[in-house]
Amino acid sequence: MSQKISIVCVSGTREKLQMAAMIASVAAATGDAVSVFFSMNALTYFIKGHSAGVPTEGEFGKLLAQKGVPPFKQLFKQAVELGDAKLLPCSMALDLLKITNNELDSEFGPPTGLTRFLSQSEGGQLLTF
Amino acid sequence: MSESKIIDARNTFCPGPLMELITYMKQANVGDTLELLSTDDGSAADVPEWIHKVGHEMVSSEKIEETWHIKVRKIK
């Protein structure tokens, strides 16, 4: 049976973004309704043209950089393409970064405030990374 | 007429092989058989879980030398 999974990404480290992307892609491709809310340091990697590397939390993060591990951005994209996941930028983060939604990768949905995200998440699982 | 296709996902790690399979599964026709090649032991356990949950058919799964050959059929 499909379920509703809401994911909050706030950390900008490789390990956390990777885990969130793995869950989002597999859940969405299995038929679950997945929404991912991006704020704080997690959002900046999705600004168009962003090319800086992602810091790691520990040794495992370096293993994730090796060939054969699907990059987190690819997994989030697959979550959208294969399972209709919603990638939602936090409206507060966009304001503080002084950017608009158009400056984010094209897979992103509309700017979303906490009130809307929390009501959309009602009754489902909420995971934070 | 149903077709058979091989998806080579060797040397990629979880959830790479599963996502490859799902990508091709979406494009396949009902009745088609897909054979996933994977060197990732975790995926060999996880792919049958996904097939079962989504409602397709596991045909076979065997490890030949270092490679898993996971055969599935699209049934809906």
N, CA and C atoms of all chains as a GROMACS GRO file, in nm:
protein
  615
    1MET      N    1   0.085  -0.119   0.000
    1MET     CA    2   0.000   0.000   0.000
    1MET      C    3   0.089   0.124   0.000
    2SER      N    4   0.051   0.220  -0.081
    2SER     CA    5   0.136   0.340  -0.087
    2SER      C    6   0.113   0.428   0.036
    3GLN      N    7   0.213   0.502   0.069
    3GLN     CA    8   0.205   0.590   0.185
    3GLN      C    9   0.257   0.728   0.150
    4LYS      N   10   0.241   0.821   0.243
    4LYS     CA   11   0.288   0.957   0.222
    4LYS      C   12   0.416   0.977   0.301
    5ILE      N   13   0.522   1.019   0.232
    5ILE     CA   14   0.650   1.041   0.298
    5ILE      C   15   0.696   1.184   0.271
    6SER      N   16   0.718   1.258   0.378
    6SER     CA   17   0.768   1.395   0.366
    6SER      C   18   0.909   1.399   0.422
    7ILE      N   19   0.998   1.459   0.346
    7ILE     CA   20   1.139   1.462   0.384
    7ILE      C   21   1.182   1.608   0.397
    8VAL      N   22   1.251   1.640   0.506
    8VAL     CA   23   1.304   1.776   0.525
    8VAL      C   24   1.456   1.768   0.514
    9CYS      N   25   1.513   1.841   0.419
    9CYS     CA   26   1.660   1.846   0.404
    9CYS      C   27   1.709   1.983   0.449
   10VAL      N   28   1.790   1.984   0.553
   10VAL     CA   29   1.847   2.112   0.600
   10VAL      C   30   2.000   2.109   0.598
   11SER      N   31   2.058   1.991   0.614
   11SER     CA   32   2.204   1.981   0.620
   11SER      C   33   2.265   1.984   0.480
   12GLY      N   34   2.381   2.044   0.470
   12GLY     CA   35   2.448   2.050   0.340
   12GLY      C   36   2.564   1.953   0.330
   13THR      N   37   2.557   1.841   0.403
   13THR     CA   38   2.666   1.743   0.393
   13THR      C   39   2.628   1.628   0.301
   14ARG      N   40   2.730   1.568   0.242
   14ARG     CA   41   2.707   1.463   0.142
   14ARG      C   42   2.629   1.344   0.198
   15GLU      N   43   2.665   1.301   0.320
   15GLU     CA   44   2.599   1.183   0.376
   15GLU      C   45   2.448   1.205   0.390
   16LYS      N   46   2.410   1.321   0.445
   16LYS     CA   47   2.268   1.346   0.472
   16LYS      C   48   2.191   1.365   0.340
   17LEU      N   49   2.249   1.439   0.247
   17LEU     CA   50   2.181   1.460   0.118
   17LEU      C   51   2.166   1.327   0.043
   18GLN      N   52   2.270   1.242   0.052
   18GLN     CA   53   2.266   1.112  -0.016
   18GLN      C   54   2.155   1.024   0.041
   19MET      N   55   2.147   1.018   0.174
   19MET     CA   56   2.046   0.931   0.238
   19MET      C   57   1.905   0.980   0.205
   20ALA      N   58   1.887   1.112   0.210
   20ALA     CA   59   1.756   1.169   0.179
   20ALA      C   60   1.719   1.137   0.033
   21ALA      N   61   1.816   1.150  -0.057
   21ALA     CA   62   1.790   1.125  -0.199
   21ALA      C   63   1.761   0.977  -0.225
   22MET      N   64   1.831   0.889  -0.153
   22MET     CA   65   1.807   0.745  -0.170
   22MET      C   66   1.664   0.711  -0.129
   23ILE      N   67   1.622   0.761  -0.014
   23ILE     CA   68   1.486   0.731   0.033
   23ILE      C   69   1.383   0.791  -0.062
   24ALA      N   70   1.405   0.917  -0.102
   24ALA     CA   71   1.309   0.984  -0.191
   24ALA      C   72   1.293   0.908  -0.322
   25SER      N   73   1.404   0.866  -0.382
   25SER     CA   74   1.396   0.802  -0.514
   25SER      C   75   1.331   0.664  -0.505
   26VAL      N   76   1.372   0.585  -0.408
   26VAL     CA   77   1.316   0.450  -0.398
   26VAL      C   78   1.168   0.455  -0.358
   27ALA      N   79   1.134   0.541  -0.262
   27ALA     CA   80   0.994   0.551  -0.219
   27ALA      C   81   0.906   0.601  -0.333
   28ALA      N   82   0.951   0.704  -0.403
   28ALA     CA   83   0.870   0.761  -0.511
   28ALA      C   84   0.851   0.658  -0.623
   29ALA      N   85   0.957   0.585  -0.656
   29ALA     CA   86   0.949   0.487  -0.765
   29ALA      C   87   0.869   0.364  -0.724
   30THR      N   88   0.839   0.352  -0.595
   30THR     CA   89   0.758   0.240  -0.546
   30THR      C   90   0.611   0.280  -0.536
   31GLY      N   91   0.583   0.406  -0.564
   31GLY     CA   92   0.444   0.449  -0.563
   31GLY      C   93   0.403   0.532  -0.444
   32ASP      N   94   0.497   0.561  -0.353
   32ASP     CA   95   0.464   0.646  -0.239
   32ASP      C   96   0.457   0.792  -0.285
   33ALA      N   97   0.376   0.871  -0.215
   33ALA     CA   98   0.367   1.014  -0.244
   33ALA      C   99   0.477   1.085  -0.166
   34VAL      N  100   0.578   1.134  -0.237
   34VAL     CA  101   0.697   1.188  -0.171
   34VAL      C  102   0.707   1.339  -0.194
   35SER      N  103   0.727   1.413  -0.085
   35SER     CA  104   0.758   1.556  -0.094
   35SER      C  105   0.888   1.580  -0.020
   36VAL      N  106   0.977   1.657  -0.081
   36VAL     CA  107   1.104   1.689  -0.015
   36VAL      C  108   1.113   1.841  -0.001
   37PHE      N  109   1.127   1.888   0.122
   37PHE     CA  110   1.133   2.031   0.152
   37PHE      C  111   1.280   2.067   0.177
   38PHE      N  112   1.333   2.161   0.099
   38PHE     CA  113   1.475   2.196   0.110
   38PHE      C  114   1.490   2.334   0.174
   39SER      N  115   1.572   2.340   0.279
   39SER     CA  116   1.599   2.469   0.341
   39SER      C  117   1.745   2.474   0.387
   40MET      N  118   1.781   2.584   0.450
   40MET     CA  119   1.916   2.604   0.508
   40MET      C  120   2.027   2.564   0.408
   41ASN      N  121   2.128   2.496   0.458
   41ASN     CA  122   2.244   2.465   0.373
   41ASN      C  123   2.214   2.364   0.261
   42ALA      N  124   2.105   2.292   0.274
   42ALA     CA  125   2.074   2.190   0.172
   42ALA      C  126   2.029   2.253   0.040
   43LEU      N  127   1.971   2.372   0.046
   43LEU     CA  128   1.911   2.430  -0.074
   43LEU      C  129   2.014   2.480  -0.175
   44THR      N  130   2.128   2.526  -0.126
   44THR     CA  131   2.222   2.596  -0.216
   44THR      C  132   2.278   2.506  -0.327
   45TYR      N  133   2.280   2.374  -0.307
   45TYR     CA  134   2.334   2.284  -0.410
   45TYR      C  135   2.244   2.276  -0.533
   46PHE      N  136   2.123   2.329  -0.519
   46PHE     CA  137   2.026   2.316  -0.628
   46PHE      C  138   2.006   2.449  -0.702
   47ILE      N  139   2.094   2.546  -0.672
   47ILE     CA  140   2.091   2.671  -0.749
   47ILE      C  141   2.161   2.642  -0.882
   48LYS      N  142   2.096   2.683  -0.993
   48LYS     CA  143   2.152   2.655  -1.126
   48LYS      C  144   2.296   2.702  -1.134
   49GLY      N  145   2.382   2.620  -1.188
   49GLY     CA  146   2.522   2.657  -1.207
   49GLY      C  147   2.608   2.636  -1.083
   50HIS      N  148   2.549   2.588  -0.974
   50HIS     CA  149   2.626   2.564  -0.852
   50HIS      C  150   2.727   2.452  -0.877
   51SER      N  151   2.853   2.478  -0.850
   51SER     CA  152   2.951   2.375  -0.884
   51SER      C  153   3.044   2.339  -0.769
   52ALA      N  154   3.031   2.407  -0.656
   52ALA     CA  155   3.121   2.379  -0.543
   52ALA      C  156   3.097   2.238  -0.492
   53GLY      N  157   3.199   2.175  -0.439
   53GLY     CA  158   3.187   2.040  -0.385
   53GLY      C  159   3.102   2.037  -0.259
   54VAL      N  160   3.066   1.918  -0.220
   54VAL     CA  161   2.983   1.900  -0.099
   54VAL      C  162   3.073   1.852   0.015
   55PRO      N  163   3.072   1.920   0.129
   55PRO     CA  164   3.155   1.873   0.240
   55PRO      C  165   3.103   1.741   0.296
   56THR      N  166   3.193   1.661   0.352
   56THR     CA  167   3.152   1.534   0.412
   56THR      C  168   3.153   1.547   0.564
   57GLU      N  169   3.074   1.461   0.629
   57GLU     CA  170   3.071   1.461   0.776
   57GLU      C  171   3.184   1.376   0.832
   58GLY      N  172   3.219   1.272   0.757
   58GLY     CA  173   3.319   1.178   0.806
   58GLY      C  174   3.376   1.094   0.694
   59GLU      N  175   3.440   0.985   0.731
   59GLU     CA  176   3.508   0.900   0.632
   59GLU      C  177   3.412   0.844   0.528
   60PHE      N  178   3.291   0.813   0.573
   60PHE     CA  179   3.197   0.748   0.480
   60PHE      C  180   3.161   0.840   0.363
   61GLY      N  181   3.157   0.968   0.391
   61GLY     CA  182   3.125   1.065   0.285
   61GLY      C  183   3.224   1.057   0.170
   62LYS      N  184   3.349   1.026   0.203
   62LYS     CA  185   3.450   1.014   0.096
   62LYS      C  186   3.423   0.891   0.010
   63LEU      N  187   3.376   0.783   0.074
   63LEU     CA  188   3.341   0.662  -0.003
   63LEU      C  189   3.228   0.691  -0.101
   64LEU      N  190   3.137   0.780  -0.060
   64LEU     CA  191   3.023   0.811  -0.146
   64LEU      C  192   3.063   0.886  -0.273
   65ALA      N  193   3.183   0.945  -0.270
   65ALA     CA  194   3.228   1.022  -0.387
   65ALA      C  195   3.282   0.932  -0.497
   66GLN      N  196   3.298   0.803  -0.468
   66GLN     CA  197   3.359   0.715  -0.568
   66GLN      C  198   3.264   0.681  -0.682
   67LYS      N  199   3.324   0.636  -0.790
   67LYS     CA  200   3.249   0.597  -0.910
   67LYS      C  201   3.150   0.485  -0.876
   68GLY      N  202   3.032   0.492  -0.934
   68GLY     CA  203   2.935   0.384  -0.912
   68GLY      C  204   2.828   0.418  -0.810
   69VAL      N  205   2.853   0.521  -0.727
   69VAL     CA  206   2.750   0.564  -0.633
   69VAL      C  207   2.668   0.672  -0.703
   70PRO      N  208   2.536   0.652  -0.718
   70PRO     CA  209   2.456   0.752  -0.789
   70PRO      C  210   2.459   0.885  -0.713
   71PRO      N  211   2.496   0.997  -0.779
   71PRO     CA  212   2.501   1.127  -0.710
   71PRO      C  213   2.363   1.167  -0.659
   72PHE      N  214   2.359   1.240  -0.546
   72PHE     CA  215   2.229   1.271  -0.486
   72PHE      C  216   2.140   1.354  -0.578
   73LYS      N  217   2.201   1.442  -0.659
   73LYS     CA  218   2.118   1.523  -0.748
   73LYS      C  219   2.048   1.436  -0.853
   74GLN      N  220   2.120   1.335  -0.900
   74GLN     CA  221   2.060   1.242  -0.996
   74GLN      C  222   1.944   1.165  -0.933
   75LEU      N  223   1.963   1.123  -0.807
   75LEU     CA  224   1.857   1.047  -0.740
   75LEU      C  225   1.733   1.134  -0.715
   76PHE      N  226   1.753   1.260  -0.676
   76PHE     CA  227   1.637   1.348  -0.657
   76PHE      C  228   1.564   1.368  -0.790
   77LYS      N  229   1.642   1.381  -0.898
   77LYS     CA  230   1.582   1.399  -1.030
   77LYS      C  231   1.501   1.275  -1.069
   78GLN      N  232   1.556   1.158  -1.040
   78GLN     CA  233   1.483   1.034  -1.071
   78GLN      C  234   1.357   1.022  -0.987
   79ALA      N  235   1.364   1.071  -0.863
   79ALA     CA  236   1.244   1.068  -0.777
   79ALA      C  237   1.131   1.145  -0.843
   80VAL      N  238   1.166   1.257  -0.908
   80VAL     CA  239   1.065   1.338  -0.977
   80VAL      C  240   1.020   1.268  -1.106
   81GLU      N  241   1.116   1.223  -1.184
   81GLU     CA  242   1.083   1.167  -1.317
   81GLU      C  243   1.014   1.031  -1.309
   82LEU      N  244   1.058   0.947  -1.216
   82LEU     CA  245   1.003   0.811  -1.211
   82LEU      C  246   0.887   0.798  -1.114
   83GLY      N  247   0.878   0.891  -1.018
   83GLY     CA  248   0.774   0.872  -0.915
   83GLY      C  249   0.698   0.997  -0.877
   84ASP      N  250   0.709   1.102  -0.961
   84ASP     CA  251   0.633   1.225  -0.936
   84ASP      C  252   0.658   1.286  -0.798
   85ALA      N  253   0.778   1.271  -0.744
   85ALA     CA  254   0.810   1.336  -0.616
   85ALA      C  255   0.806   1.488  -0.635
   86LYS      N  256   0.776   1.557  -0.526
   86LYS     CA  257   0.776   1.704  -0.530
   86LYS      C  258   0.898   1.754  -0.456
   87LEU      N  259   0.979   1.838  -0.522
   87LEU     CA  260   1.093   1.901  -0.458
   87LEU      C  261   1.054   2.046  -0.431
   88LEU      N  262   1.048   2.082  -0.303
   88LEU     CA  263   0.991   2.212  -0.267
   88LEU      C  264   1.094   2.300  -0.197
   89PRO      N  265   1.124   2.419  -0.253
   89PRO     CA  266   1.218   2.507  -0.184
   89PRO      C  267   1.148   2.585  -0.073
   90CYS      N  268   1.215   2.600   0.037
   90CYS     CA  269   1.162   2.677   0.151
   90CYS      C  270   1.159   2.825   0.112
   91SER      N  271   1.043   2.888   0.128
   91SER     CA  272   1.031   3.028   0.085
   91SER      C  273   1.121   3.120   0.169
   92MET      N  274   1.138   3.087   0.296
   92MET     CA  275   1.226   3.169   0.381
   92MET      C  276   1.371   3.162   0.332
   93ALA      N  277   1.414   3.041   0.293
   93ALA     CA  278   1.552   3.025   0.245
   93ALA      C  279   1.574   3.103   0.115
   94LEU      N  280   1.474   3.100   0.027
   94LEU     CA  281   1.485   3.177  -0.099
   94LEU      C  282   1.498   3.326  -0.068
   95ASP      N  283   1.420   3.373   0.029
   95ASP     CA  284   1.425   3.515   0.067
   95ASP      C  285   1.563   3.552   0.120
   96LEU      N  286   1.617   3.470   0.210
   96LEU     CA  287   1.747   3.502   0.269
   96LEU      C  288   1.861   3.493   0.166
   97LEU      N  289   1.848   3.400   0.073
   97LEU     CA  290   1.950   3.386  -0.032
   97LEU      C  291   1.933   3.491  -0.142
   98LYS      N  292   1.821   3.565  -0.134
   98LYS     CA  293   1.788   3.667  -0.235
   98LYS      C  294   1.784   3.607  -0.376
   99ILE      N  295   1.719   3.493  -0.388
   99ILE     CA  296   1.702   3.432  -0.520
   99ILE      C  297   1.554   3.397  -0.541
  100THR      N  298   1.519   3.373  -0.666
  100THR     CA  299   1.382   3.331  -0.695
  100THR      C  300   1.384   3.184  -0.733
  101ASN      N  301   1.264   3.129  -0.743
  101ASN     CA  302   1.246   2.990  -0.778
  101ASN      C  303   1.308   2.956  -0.915
  102ASN      N  304   1.308   3.054  -1.005
  102ASN     CA  305   1.361   3.032  -1.141
  102ASN      C  306   1.510   3.006  -1.142
  103GLU      N  307   1.577   3.042  -1.034
  103GLU     CA  308   1.722   3.020  -1.029
  103GLU      C  309   1.759   2.882  -0.976
  104LEU      N  310   1.658   2.804  -0.944
  104LEU     CA  311   1.683   2.667  -0.898
  104LEU      C  312   1.673   2.569  -1.014
  105ASP      N  313   1.725   2.448  -0.996
  105ASP     CA  314   1.713   2.343  -1.097
  105ASP      C  315   1.566   2.326  -1.137
  106SER      N  316   1.545   2.288  -1.263
  106SER     CA  317   1.408   2.289  -1.317
  106SER      C  318   1.314   2.187  -1.253
  107GLU      N  319   1.369   2.090  -1.181
  107GLU     CA  320   1.281   1.990  -1.118
  107GLU      C  321   1.206   2.047  -0.997
  108PHE      N  322   1.249   2.165  -0.952
  108PHE     CA  323   1.190   2.219  -0.828
  108PHE      C  324   1.049   2.274  -0.849
  109GLY      N  325   0.965   2.254  -0.749
  109GLY     CA  326   0.828   2.305  -0.750
  109GLY      C  327   0.825   2.446  -0.693
  110PRO      N  328   0.706   2.495  -0.660
  110PRO     CA  329   0.690   2.634  -0.614
  110PRO      C  330   0.748   2.657  -0.474
  111PRO      N  331   0.786   2.783  -0.444
  111PRO     CA  332   0.831   2.816  -0.309
  111PRO      C  333   0.721   2.779  -0.210
  112THR      N  334   0.764   2.717  -0.100
  112THR     CA  335   0.665   2.664  -0.007
  112THR      C  336   0.697   2.710   0.135
  113GLY      N  337   0.594   2.759   0.203
  113GLY     CA  338   0.610   2.800   0.342
  113GLY      C  339   0.585   2.682   0.435
  114LEU      N  340   0.624   2.700   0.559
  114LEU     CA  341   0.610   2.590   0.656
  114LEU      C  342   0.466   2.549   0.680
  115THR      N  343   0.377   2.648   0.682
  115THR     CA  344   0.236   2.614   0.711
  115THR      C  345   0.183   2.518   0.604
  116ARG      N  346   0.211   2.552   0.477
  116ARG     CA  347   0.163   2.465   0.369
  116ARG      C  348   0.230   2.328   0.374
  117PHE      N  349   0.362   2.328   0.395
  117PHE     CA  350   0.434   2.200   0.397
  117PHE      C  351   0.382   2.110   0.510
  118LEU      N  352   0.363   2.170   0.628
  118LEU     CA  353   0.316   2.090   0.741
  118LEU      C  354   0.175   2.037   0.717
  119SER      N  355   0.090   2.118   0.654
  119SER     CA  356  -0.044   2.064   0.630
  119SER      C  357  -0.041   1.958   0.521
  120GLN      N  358   0.049   1.974   0.423
  120GLN     CA  359   0.063   1.868   0.320
  120GLN      C  360   0.116   1.739   0.380
  121SER      N  361   0.196   1.752   0.487
  121SER     CA  362   0.260   1.634   0.546
  121SER      C  363   0.171   1.560   0.645
  122GLU      N  364   0.059   1.620   0.676
  122GLU     CA  365  -0.028   1.564   0.780
  122GLU      C  366  -0.066   1.420   0.751
  123GLY      N  367  -0.053   1.335   0.853
  123GLY     CA  368  -0.096   1.196   0.839
  123GLY      C  369   0.008   1.104   0.777
  124GLY      N  370   0.122   1.159   0.735
  124GLY     CA  371   0.226   1.075   0.675
  124GLY      C  372   0.350   1.070   0.762
  125GLN      N  373   0.455   1.011   0.708
  125GLN     CA  374   0.582   1.007   0.782
  125GLN      C  375   0.664   1.132   0.749
  126LEU      N  376   0.731   1.184   0.850
  126LEU     CA  377   0.817   1.301   0.828
  126LEU      C  378   0.960   1.265   0.869
  127LEU      N  379   1.052   1.274   0.774
  127LEU     CA  380   1.192   1.240   0.800
  127LEU      C  381   1.277   1.365   0.782
  128THR      N  382   1.372   1.386   0.871
  128THR     CA  383   1.456   1.507   0.862
  128THR      C  384   1.603   1.470   0.848
  129PHE      N  385   1.669   1.537   0.754
  129PHE     CA  386   1.812   1.514   0.733
  129PHE      C  387   1.888   1.645   0.740
  130MET      N  388   0.416  -0.883  -2.911
  130MET     CA  389   0.520  -0.986  -2.888
  130MET      C  390   0.611  -0.938  -2.774
  131SER      N  391   0.625  -1.022  -2.670
  131SER     CA  392   0.705  -0.978  -2.557
  131SER      C  393   0.855  -0.989  -2.587
  132GLU      N  394   0.929  -0.898  -2.526
  132GLU     CA  395   1.072  -0.892  -2.553
  132GLU      C  396   1.153  -0.919  -2.428
  133SER      N  397   1.280  -0.945  -2.448
  133SER     CA  398   1.371  -0.968  -2.337
  133SER      C  399   1.486  -0.868  -2.348
  134LYS      N  400   1.520  -0.806  -2.236
  134LYS     CA  401   1.625  -0.704  -2.241
  134LYS      C  402   1.721  -0.721  -2.125
  135ILE      N  403   1.848  -0.698  -2.151
  135ILE     CA  404   1.949  -0.704  -2.044
  135ILE      C  405   1.988  -0.562  -2.002
  136ILE      N  406   1.986  -0.539  -1.870
  136ILE     CA  407   2.026  -0.408  -1.817
  136ILE      C  408   2.155  -0.428  -1.739
  137ASP      N  409   2.260  -0.367  -1.787
  137ASP     CA  410   2.390  -0.386  -1.722
  137ASP      C  411   2.415  -0.276  -1.619
  138ALA      N  412   2.394  -0.310  -1.490
  138ALA     CA  413   2.416  -0.212  -1.383
  138ALA      C  414   2.532  -0.257  -1.294
  139ARG      N  415   2.625  -0.332  -1.354
  139ARG     CA  416   2.739  -0.378  -1.275
  139ARG      C  417   2.824  -0.260  -1.231
  140ASN      N  418   2.885  -0.275  -1.116
  140ASN     CA  419   2.975  -0.173  -1.059
  140ASN      C  420   2.905  -0.044  -1.018
  141THR      N  421   2.772  -0.049  -0.998
  141THR     CA  422   2.705   0.065  -0.935
  141THR      C  423   2.649   0.017  -0.802
  142PHE      N  424   2.638   0.110  -0.710
  142PHE     CA  425   2.594   0.077  -0.574
  142PHE      C  426   2.449   0.119  -0.552
  143CYS      N  427   2.390   0.065  -0.447
  143CYS     CA  428   2.252   0.091  -0.409
  143CYS      C  429   2.226   0.242  -0.399
  144PRO      N  430   2.117   0.295  -0.450
  144PRO     CA  431   2.010   0.225  -0.520
  144PRO      C  432   2.025   0.228  -0.672
  145GLY      N  433   2.149   0.240  -0.721
  145GLY     CA  434   2.173   0.250  -0.865
  145GLY      C  435   2.109   0.138  -0.947
  146PRO      N  436   2.138   0.009  -0.915
  146PRO     CA  437   2.079  -0.100  -0.994
  146PRO      C  438   1.926  -0.098  -0.994
  147LEU      N  439   1.867  -0.071  -0.877
  147LEU     CA  440   1.720  -0.067  -0.869
  147LEU      C  441   1.665   0.047  -0.955
  148MET      N  442   1.727   0.164  -0.948
  148MET     CA  443   1.677   0.277  -1.025
  148MET      C  444   1.692   0.250  -1.175
  149GLU      N  445   1.800   0.183  -1.214
  149GLU     CA  446   1.816   0.144  -1.356
  149GLU      C  447   1.702   0.054  -1.399
  150LEU      N  448   1.674  -0.046  -1.315
  150LEU     CA  449   1.566  -0.141  -1.346
  150LEU      C  450   1.432  -0.068  -1.359
  151ILE      N  451   1.406   0.022  -1.264
  151ILE     CA  452   1.278   0.093  -1.265
  151ILE      C  453   1.265   0.180  -1.391
  152THR      N  454   1.376   0.243  -1.431
  152THR     CA  455   1.374   0.325  -1.553
  152THR      C  456   1.333   0.241  -1.673
  153TYR      N  457   1.393   0.123  -1.688
  153TYR     CA  458   1.361   0.038  -1.803
  153TYR      C  459   1.223  -0.026  -1.788
  154MET      N  460   1.184  -0.054  -1.663
  154MET     CA  461   1.053  -0.115  -1.639
  154MET      C  462   0.942  -0.022  -1.687
  155LYS      N  463   0.962   0.108  -1.666
  155LYS     CA  464   0.861   0.207  -1.708
  155LYS      C  465   0.844   0.205  -1.860
  156GLN      N  466   0.956   0.183  -1.931
  156GLN     CA  467   0.951   0.187  -2.077
  156GLN      C  468   0.905   0.054  -2.138
  157ALA      N  469   0.914  -0.054  -2.060
  157ALA     CA  470   0.885  -0.187  -2.113
  157ALA      C  471   0.734  -0.208  -2.132
  158ASN      N  472   0.700  -0.308  -2.211
  158ASN     CA  473   0.560  -0.344  -2.230
  158ASN      C  474   0.525  -0.460  -2.136
  159VAL      N  475   0.396  -0.471  -2.105
  159VAL     CA  476   0.351  -0.583  -2.021
  159VAL      C  477   0.390  -0.714  -2.090
  160GLY      N  478   0.449  -0.804  -2.011
  160GLY     CA  479   0.493  -0.932  -2.066
  160GLY      C  480   0.642  -0.936  -2.095
  161ASP      N  481   0.705  -0.819  -2.108
  161ASP     CA  482   0.849  -0.815  -2.135
  161ASP      C  483   0.929  -0.869  -2.015
  162THR      N  484   1.041  -0.932  -2.045
  162THR     CA  485   1.131  -0.980  -1.940
  162THR      C  486   1.256  -0.893  -1.938
  163LEU      N  487   1.296  -0.852  -1.819
  163LEU     CA  488   1.417  -0.772  -1.803
  163LEU      C  489   1.515  -0.849  -1.716
  164GLU      N  490   1.640  -0.853  -1.759
  164GLU     CA  491   1.742  -0.920  -1.680
  164GLU      C  492   1.841  -0.814  -1.631
  165LEU      N  493   1.848  -0.797  -1.500
  165LEU     CA  494   1.936  -0.697  -1.440
  165LEU      C  495   2.067  -0.763  -1.400
  166LEU      N  496   2.178  -0.707  -1.446
  166LEU     CA  497   2.309  -0.755  -1.404
  166LEU      C  498   2.362  -0.660  -1.297
  167SER      N  499   2.398  -0.715  -1.181
  167SER     CA  500   2.444  -0.629  -1.071
  167SER      C  501   2.554  -0.699  -0.991
  168THR      N  502   2.650  -0.620  -0.947
  168THR     CA  503   2.756  -0.674  -0.862
  168THR      C  504   2.733  -0.634  -0.716
  169ASP      N  505   2.618  -0.572  -0.689
  169ASP     CA  506   2.588  -0.520  -0.556
  169ASP      C  507   2.498  -0.620  -0.481
  170ASP      N  508   2.551  -0.682  -0.376
  170ASP     CA  509   2.475  -0.783  -0.302
  170ASP      C  510   2.348  -0.725  -0.240
  171GLY      N  511   2.357  -0.602  -0.191
  171GLY     CA  512   2.240  -0.538  -0.129
  171GLY      C  513   2.126  -0.525  -0.228
  172SER      N  514   2.158  -0.492  -0.352
  172SER     CA  515   2.054  -0.478  -0.454
  172SER      C  516   1.990  -0.612  -0.486
  173ALA      N  517   2.068  -0.719  -0.478
  173ALA     CA  518   2.014  -0.853  -0.505
  173ALA      C  519   1.904  -0.887  -0.406
  174ALA      N  520   1.913  -0.832  -0.285
  174ALA     CA  521   1.810  -0.856  -0.185
  174ALA      C  522   1.695  -0.757  -0.199
  175ASP      N  523   1.729  -0.635  -0.240
  175ASP     CA  524   1.629  -0.528  -0.242
  175ASP      C  525   1.540  -0.531  -0.367
  176VAL      N  526   1.596  -0.572  -0.480
  176VAL     CA  527   1.517  -0.574  -0.604
  176VAL      C  528   1.394  -0.666  -0.591
  177PRO      N  529   1.409  -0.791  -0.539
  177PRO     CA  530   1.290  -0.876  -0.523
  177PRO      C  531   1.185  -0.812  -0.432
  178GLU      N  532   1.230  -0.738  -0.329
  178GLU     CA  533   1.136  -0.667  -0.240
  178GLU      C  534   1.054  -0.567  -0.322
  179TRP      N  535   1.124  -0.492  -0.408
  179TRP     CA  536   1.055  -0.390  -0.489
  179TRP      C  537   0.957  -0.457  -0.586
  180ILE      N  538   1.003  -0.564  -0.650
  180ILE     CA  539   0.918  -0.636  -0.747
  180ILE      C  540   0.790  -0.685  -0.678
  181HIS      N  541   0.808  -0.740  -0.559
  181HIS     CA  542   0.695  -0.792  -0.482
  181HIS      C  543   0.599  -0.678  -0.444
  182LYS      N  544   0.656  -0.568  -0.395
  182LYS     CA  545   0.572  -0.458  -0.348
  182LYS      C  546   0.494  -0.394  -0.462
  183VAL      N  547   0.559  -0.378  -0.576
  183VAL     CA  548   0.493  -0.309  -0.688
  183VAL      C  549   0.401  -0.403  -0.765
  184GLY      N  550   0.427  -0.534  -0.755
  184GLY     CA  551   0.336  -0.630  -0.816
  184GLY      C  552   0.380  -0.685  -0.951
  185HIS      N  553   0.510  -0.687  -0.977
  185HIS     CA  554   0.559  -0.754  -1.097
  185HIS      C  555   0.601  -0.897  -1.059
  186GLU      N  556   0.665  -0.968  -1.153
  186GLU     CA  557   0.696  -1.109  -1.127
  186GLU      C  558   0.847  -1.134  -1.126
  187MET      N  559   0.892  -1.199  -1.020
  187MET     CA  560   1.033  -1.243  -1.014
  187MET      C  561   1.042  -1.372  -1.094
  188VAL      N  562   1.130  -1.376  -1.189
  188VAL     CA  563   1.146  -1.498  -1.268
  188VAL      C  564   1.258  -1.582  -1.209
  189SER      N  565   1.373  -1.521  -1.187
  189SER     CA  566   1.486  -1.595  -1.128
  189SER      C  567   1.590  -1.497  -1.076
  190SER      N  568   1.674  -1.547  -0.988
  190SER     CA  569   1.785  -1.466  -0.938
  190SER      C  570   1.900  -1.559  -0.904
  191GLU      N  571   2.012  -1.541  -0.970
  191GLU     CA  572   2.126  -1.627  -0.938
  191GLU      C  573   2.256  -1.549  -0.953
  192LYS      N  574   2.355  -1.589  -0.870
  192LYS     CA  575   2.484  -1.523  -0.876
  192LYS      C  576   2.579  -1.612  -0.955
  193ILE      N  577   2.630  -1.560  -1.065
  193ILE     CA  578   2.726  -1.634  -1.146
  193ILE      C  579   2.858  -1.561  -1.136
  194GLU      N  580   2.955  -1.627  -1.077
  194GLU     CA  581   3.082  -1.563  -1.040
  194GLU      C  582   3.050  -1.439  -0.955
  195GLU      N  583   3.087  -1.322  -0.996
  195GLU     CA  584   3.064  -1.206  -0.910
  195GLU      C  585   2.938  -1.127  -0.948
  196THR      N  586   2.863  -1.177  -1.046
  196THR     CA  587   2.750  -1.098  -1.097
  196THR      C  588   2.616  -1.164  -1.068
  197TRP      N  589   2.525  -1.083  -1.012
  197TRP     CA  590   2.387  -1.128  -0.995
  197TRP      C  591   2.311  -1.111  -1.126
  198HIS      N  592   2.236  -1.216  -1.163
  198HIS     CA  593   2.148  -1.210  -1.280
  198HIS      C  594   2.005  -1.217  -1.225
  199ILE      N  595   1.937  -1.105  -1.225
  199ILE     CA  596   1.802  -1.098  -1.167
  199ILE      C  597   1.702  -1.078  -1.280
  200LYS      N  598   1.621  -1.181  -1.303
  200LYS     CA  599   1.528  -1.176  -1.416
  200LYS      C  600   1.387  -1.148  -1.364
  201VAL      N  601   1.323  -1.047  -1.421
  201VAL     CA  602   1.188  -1.010  -1.377
  201VAL      C  603   1.097  -0.991  -1.499
  202ARG      N  604   0.967  -1.004  -1.477
  202ARG     CA  605   0.872  -0.984  -1.587
  202ARG      C  606   0.772  -0.875  -1.548
  203LYS      N  607   0.748  -0.785  -1.642
  203LYS     CA  608   0.649  -0.679  -1.619
  203LYS      C  609   0.511  -0.738  -1.640
  204ILE      N  610   0.426  -0.730  -1.540
  204ILE     CA  611   0.295  -0.793  -1.557
  204ILE      C  612   0.177  -0.696  -1.544
  205LYS      N  613   0.207  -0.567  -1.535
  205LYS     CA  614   0.093  -0.471  -1.535
  205LYS      C  615   0.139  -0.336  -1.587
   0.00000   0.00000   0.00000
